Amino acid sequence: MRIDIITVLPEMLESPLNCSIIKRARDKGLVDIVVHNLRDYTTNRYRKVDDYPFGGDAGMVIQVEPVDRCISALKSERDYDEVIFTAPDGEVFNQKMANSMSMLNNIIILCGHYKGIDYRIREHLITREISIGDYVLTGGELPAIAITDSIVRLIPGAIGDEQSALSDSFQDNLLEPPVYTRPAVYNGWEVPQILLSGHQAKIEEWRHEQAMERTRRLRPDLLDE
């Protein structure tokens, strides 16, 4: 898989893309992640990629030309399954989307910034708009990292125990059951005895019951889906 991320702040992406699961997946050659500085695609002598909005409004808007030049350059080298824009008004990202996108070959993620982007970019260049929640961030770099991380960890071989990813919260529209580790008793707080029984069938039944209970209590909307 290849993920191209377009941003005006490439330095914001350096650390999270070079540690933990993402770094290991890159080192193994499972994913190729390339960050592109949008300023490299402007014809402006001062490397500006934004301008004032028509009609008058506060803030600055990313221009269509540098974005089009960057995306066109990438598309001239390979085909892309999705060109994603990280937008607060996009469809809210979830595990089902991560599962589906982890099976794609090539993805472009355009990070929003400033007041927004020229709407013609969204009309003509973007195939999917994704939000990570109903709030506004300084830019789309953090959402791009969240999307990338959730996708990469699902690529076979990215994590040591692939079964672990399949049992994560939201994979089956349920929250994870409680988990415990040694010691079995700490400060008088005991691990549920069923987990120490060695009876795997009963343990799995307990886990499912706990997952159902936690989902009903904390996220009943998941059960409605």
C-alpha positions in Angstrom: 0.0 0.0 0.0 1.1 3.6 -0.7 -0.3 6.6 1.2 0.6 10.1 -0.1 -0.2 12.9 2.4 -0.4 16.5 1.1 0.2 19.2 3.8 1.4 22.7 4.4 3.0 21.5 7.7 5.0 18.4 6.9 6.9 18.7 10.2 3.7 17.9 12.1 3.8 14.4 10.5 7.4 13.5 11.0 7.3 12.0 14.6 4.1 10.0 14.4 5.0 8.5 11.0 8.4 7.4 12.4 7.6 5.4 15.5 5.6 2.4 16.8 3.5 0.3 14.4 3.6 2.7 11.5 7.4 2.8 11.5 7.6 -1.0 11.7 5.2 -1.4 8.8 7.3 1.0 6.8 10.5 -0.7 7.7 9.0 -4.1 6.6 8.0 -2.6 3.3 4.3 -3.2 4.0 3.4 0.5 3.4 5.0 3.4 1.6 4.1 6.7 3.2 5.2 9.9 1.4 4.6 13.4 2.7 4.4 16.2 0.2 4.8 19.9 1.0 2.1 21.7 -0.8 4.3 24.8 -1.1 6.5 22.8 -3.5 3.7 23.0 -6.0 2.9 26.7 -6.0 4.1 29.1 -8.7 4.1 31.9 -6.2 7.6 33.3 -5.6 7.0 33.5 -1.9 5.7 29.9 -1.8 2.2 31.1 -0.8 -0.6 28.5 -1.2 -3.5 30.6 0.3 -5.4 33.7 -0.5 -8.3 35.8 0.8 -11.8 34.4 0.2 -14.0 35.9 -2.5 -17.1 37.7 -1.0 -15.2 38.7 2.1 -14.8 36.6 5.2 -12.3 36.1 8.0 -9.4 33.7 7.4 -7.4 32.5 4.4 -8.3 29.8 1.9 -6.0 27.2 0.2 -5.9 27.8 -3.5 -6.9 25.3 -6.1 -3.8 25.6 -8.4 -1.1 24.1 -6.1 -3.5 21.3 -5.0 -4.3 20.4 -8.6 -0.7 20.5 -9.6 0.3 18.2 -6.7 -2.5 15.7 -7.2 -2.0 15.7 -11.0 1.7 15.0 -10.5 0.9 12.0 -8.3 -1.7 10.7 -10.6 0.7 10.8 -13.5 2.8 8.2 -11.7 0.1 5.7 -10.5 -3.6 5.2 -10.1 -5.3 6.0 -6.8 -8.2 4.3 -5.2 -9.2 7.3 -3.1 -8.3 11.0 -2.9 -9.4 11.9 0.7 -9.9 15.4 2.2 -9.8 15.7 6.0 -12.8 18.0 6.6 -14.8 18.7 9.8 -18.0 18.3 7.7 -17.0 15.0 6.1 -18.4 11.5 7.0 -17.3 10.5 10.4 -14.5 7.9 10.3 -15.1 4.6 11.9 -13.6 1.1 12.1 -15.6 -0.2 9.2 -14.1 2.4 7.0 -10.6 1.6 8.3 -11.1 -2.1 7.5 -12.2 -1.3 3.9 -9.5 1.2 3.2 -6.8 -1.1 4.5 -7.4 -3.3 1.5 -6.8 -0.5 -1.0 -3.6 0.0 -3.0 -3.0 3.7 -3.2 -4.5 6.6 -1.3 -4.0 10.4 -1.3 -4.9 12.4 1.9 -5.1 16.1 1.5 -4.9 17.9 4.9 -7.1 20.9 5.2 -5.8 24.1 6.7 -6.6 27.8 7.3 -10.2 28.7 6.8 -10.6 25.8 4.3 -9.8 25.0 0.7 -11.2 26.3 -2.5 -14.4 24.4 -2.9 -13.6 23.5 -6.5 -11.0 21.1 -5.1 -13.8 19.3 -3.3 -16.0 19.3 -6.3 -13.5 18.1 -8.9 -10.4 16.5 -7.2 -11.6 14.8 -4.0 -13.3 11.4 -4.0 -14.0 11.2 -0.3 -14.3 13.6 2.6 -13.6 12.3 6.1 -14.0 13.8 9.6 -12.7 12.3 12.9 -15.3 14.0 15.0 -17.6 17.0 15.4 -14.9 19.6 16.4 -12.5 21.8 14.6 -8.7 21.4 14.7 -6.0 23.8 13.5 -5.5 21.6 10.4 -6.0 18.2 8.9 -2.6 16.8 9.8 -3.8 15.1 13.1 -6.9 13.5 11.3 -4.5 12.3 8.5 -2.4 10.6 11.1 -5.4 9.1 12.9 -6.7 7.7 9.5 -3.2 6.5 8.5 -2.6 4.7 11.8 -5.9 3.0 11.9 -5.4 1.7 8.3 -1.8 0.7 8.6 -2.3 -1.4 11.8 -4.7 -3.6 9.9 -2.3 -4.5 7.1 -1.2 -8.1 7.5 2.2 -8.3 9.2 2.0 -4.7 10.6 1.5 -5.9 14.2 2.9 -9.1 15.8 -0.4 -10.6 16.8 -2.9 -10.1 13.9 -5.7 -11.6 16.0 -5.3 -8.7 18.4 -6.4 -6.2 15.7 -9.4 -8.3 14.9 -10.6 -8.3 18.5 -10.3 -4.5 18.9 -13.2 -2.3 19.9 -15.7 -1.6 17.1 -14.6 -4.5 14.9 -18.0 -6.2 15.5 -19.8 -3.1 16.6 -19.0 -3.9 20.3 -16.7 -2.3 22.8 -13.9 -4.5 24.1 -14.5 -6.5 27.3 -12.4 -5.6 30.4 -8.8 -7.0 30.3 -6.5 -7.8 33.2 -2.9 -9.0 33.8 -0.7 -10.0 36.6 -0.9 -9.9 39.6 -4.2 -11.6 40.1 -4.7 -9.7 43.3 -3.5 -6.1 43.9 -4.4 -4.0 46.9 -7.3 -6.3 47.5 -8.6 -5.8 43.9 -9.1 -9.2 42.3 -9.2 -10.3 38.7 -12.5 -12.1 37.8 -12.1 -15.8 38.7 -13.5 -16.9 35.3 -10.3 -15.5 33.6 -8.1 -17.7 35.9 -10.2 -20.9 35.3 -8.5 -22.0 32.1 -11.9 -22.9 30.6 -11.6 -21.1 27.3 -15.2 -21.6 26.1 -16.6 -20.1 29.3 -14.0 -17.3 29.2 -15.1 -16.4 25.6 -18.7 -16.4 26.7 -17.9 -14.1 29.6 -16.0 -11.8 27.3 -18.9 -11.5 24.9 -21.3 -10.8 27.8 -19.0 -8.1 29.1 -18.6 -6.6 25.7 -22.4 -6.5 25.2 -23.0 -5.0 28.7 -20.3 -2.3 28.2 -21.7 -1.4 24.7 -25.3 -1.2 26.0 -24.2 1.0 28.9 -21.6 3.2 27.1 -22.4 3.2 23.4 -25.9 1.9 22.8 -25.9 3.5 19.3 -23.5 0.8 18.2 -26.1 -1.9 18.9 -28.6 0.1 16.8 -26.3 -0.2 13.8 
